[in-house]
Amino acid sequence: MACTATSPDLKSKVTEFWNSEPCGTRYLGGVRDFEAQARTRYALEPHIPGFAQFSATRGLRVLEIGVGMGADYEQWLKAGAAATGVDLSSESLDRASRRCALSGLAPDLQVADAEHLPFEDCTFDVVYSYGVMHHSPDTAQCLQEAWRVLKPGGEARIMLYHHASLTGFMLWLRYGIWHGQSIRQCVYERLESPGTKTFTSGEVLCMMRDFEQVAIEQVFSPGDLLLNRPSARFQSLAYWVMWKLFPRWLVRRVGRRWGLFLLITARKPS
């Protein structure tokens, strides 16, 4: 089973992490160059628009859990959705607000905890959360909250990290193999914010047992293919050579089952 939180202040550490570096910061061309960040995001992860179905949400009430700097949130507003966004990180929300203001959009954004959403039951047509809930100490509770605030017949579109993945395996080769740690423990301690978890498809189905029509698609992440720009932790010559020589064509051909991303769609029974 997935690792679970044991530290009572884990959530505050997660918040501090994302306040210090909102997701996607490294792809900002400048302080306000949100277009550059969005271009890079959708180039690295071209499956996002099809998964999110931005263009099909005109007139719908959408909740995005974990807006980050607001690249996806902006797309909901441009599509004509009545979109609300929440995040634990006030710094991320500030950047998302600036992004919307520069685009002439009026956002509805607020600080909120995905484990305890401040909304009435049966409020939203769509709940979307991309790469967020696995950072929360109680991912199952986040999914239950998504179910609660969905209208009957409403759809959840959730991306969670998969176990086991090429990203997790590479972290294990770099750190875990020398310290007797499992792949999951390496992910928990070293992949983005503290306490990051990964899940098998079976674990996802168990957590989402109150939903119906649960469909799971597994895809590669930029990390699986070493497509993203190396972070400050990976700047040595050895890492640079590995990034250049990594056999992406071979990984795409033989490693499909080892992608980090699980794209999950499910409905609340009507």
N, C-alpha and C positions, 0 to 999 in steps of 0.2 A: 504494500500500500504506500501511498504518497507520504512524504514527511509532513508532520504537523507542527504548529508553533508551540513552543514551550516558554518563551520569554514574554512576560506581560507587557513589555514595552516594544514588542516587535512592530506593531502598527505605527508607532511614532518614528521608528527607524526607517520604515518604508516611506513615510511621508517626508522625512528629512532627506532621504535619498533623491526622491523625485523633485523636491523643491530646489535641491542643489543643481540638478541637471535634468530639466524636463525632457521627456522622451523626444528624440529627434533633434535636439539642440545642435549636435555636431554637423547637421546638414543645413543649418541656416547660412545663407550666403552673406548675411549681415544681420544686425540687430533686428531689422524689420523685414528681412527678405523671406517672408513666409512662403512666397511662391516657389522659391528654390527648394525649400524643405518639402513642400507638397510634391513637386516634380520628382525629387529623389525618392520619396516614400512610395509613390505609385510606380516608379520605374523598378524599384527593388522588389515590390510586392504587387505585381499587376493584377492579382486575383481579388484585391480589395473591392474595387467598384462592383464587380459581379456578385461578390458575396454580400456586400452591404445593400445592394439594390437601391442606391441613392435615388435614381431617377423614377422609381416606382412609389415614392412616398409622399407625393403632393397631397396636402390636406390631411395627412395622418399625424397622430401624436407619437413622436419618437423620443425615447430616452436613451442617451448615450452615457454609459457608465465608464468613466475614465477618459475624459476628452483629451488629456495631454495638452499639446499646443493647438489643438483644434482643427487639424487638417480635414479629418472626416466630418467633424461637427459643421464646419463651413459648408460642406457638400450637402448636408441635410437641409440647411437653410436655403441654399441656392436652388434646391429641387422643389422648394415650396412646402416642406414639412414644418409642422409646429414642433420644433425640436428643443428639448431641455437637455442640458449637459451637467454632469456632476464629476467631481474629482476630489481626492484627499489633498492634492497639492495646490495651494493657493497661488504659487508662482506659475504653475501650468495654466491655471484659469486666467491669470492676468494676461498671459501671452495669447491665449485663445480669444480673450475679449478684444485685445488690440488687433488681432488678425481680422476679427469680424468688423471692427470699426473701420479698418482700412478698406474693407470690401463694401462698406455701406450697409452692413447687416446689423440687425438688432438681436443680440444673443440673450438666451435665458440660461445663465450659468450660476452654479452655486457649489460651495464646498459641502460635500456629503460623503458619508461612509457607505460603501456598497453593501456592507453587512446589515445596515439599518437605514434604509432609504426613507427620506422624509415625504413620502407620497402616499395617497390613499390607494386602497386596493382597486384593481381593475381600471387603471388610469390610461395606460399607453397601448397603442396598436403594435408598436415595435420596441423591443429593448435590444440594444446593440452594445457590445462590449468587446473590444479587440485587444487582446493581449494584456488584460488588466486583472481579472479575477484570480489568476494564479499567484499574484503578488500579495493577495489578502490572506491573513492568517486562517480564515475559515471560508474557503472557496465554496463549499457546499451551501453555506448560509447565503453567500452572494447569489447563487443560482436560485435558491428558494425565494429570495427577495425579488429577483427578476420575475419569477413565476407569479408572485403575489401582486405586483403592480401591473402586470399585463392584463388586458381585457380578455375575456373568454374568446378563443379563436385567434388571439394575437400571437406574434412570432418573436422568438428570441433568436438572435444571431450573435454567437459567442465564439471567440477564438481563445483556446487554451493551449498551453504547451504540452507536448506529447512525450511520453516515456515509452521506449528509449529513442533518442535522436542522435544524429551525427554531432550536433552541437554539444549535447551532453557527453558523448563519447570523447570528443576532443578536449573538453574540460577535464574529463577523468584522466586522459593520457597526460595532460599538463600538470594536474594537481593530485588527483585522487590515487593514482596507482602508487605513488610514493608514500602515501600516508594511510593506506588501507581503507580509503573511503569509497563508498558506492557512487555510481553515477548520480543518483538522486541527491546524495549529500553534497556532491560537488555543485550541482545546480542550485541547491538550497542556499549554499554559502557564497557562490561566486557568479551566478548569472543574474546580472542587473541588481535589483534591490535585495536586501537580506530576506531570506525565507521564501524564495521563489520555488514553486512546486511544479511537478509534471505529472501527467495522468495517462493511463492507458485508456483505450476506447471503452473497455469494460467498466472502469472506474467512473468515466463520464456518464455512461448509461445508468449506473447506480445512483449517482448524484442527481440525475435528471429524470428519475423514475416517475415524477408527477407530471412530466410533459408527455406529449404524444408526437408521433411522426418525427422522432429524433433521427437526424441524418448527420453523419460525420465524414468529412473529407480531409485527408491528410495531404499537406503540401510542404515543400521545402521552405525554410526561412532563408533570408540573406546570410545568416550565420552558418547554416548548414553548408552553404556553397562558398563561404568566405567572400561574399560580394560586397558587404558593407565596409565602410572605412574603418580600419582598426582603431580601437579606443586607446586611451593613454596607457592602458595596462599592457598593450601588445604593440610596442614600437621598436623593438630590437631588430637587428639585421636578420636574425633567424626567422622572426615572424614575417618580415617583409618578403623574404625569399619564399616562405610557405604560401603567402597570399598570392604571389605571382605564379607559382608552379602547381597550385592545387588543381587536381584533375576534375574540373566541374562537369565535363562531358561524360566522364565515366560514372560519377556520382549520380547524375541525372538518369543514366541508363540502368544502373543496378541497385540504387539505394532508395527507391521510392518509399519503402516502408519505414525509412528512418528520418523522415521530415519532422521538424520541430512543431509545426503548426497543425492544430486540429480545428478545422472550420466546422462549427456545429450550428445547425438550424433545428428548431423544435417549436412546437405549438402548445399553447395552453388549451386544454380541452374546452370545447364550446358547449 
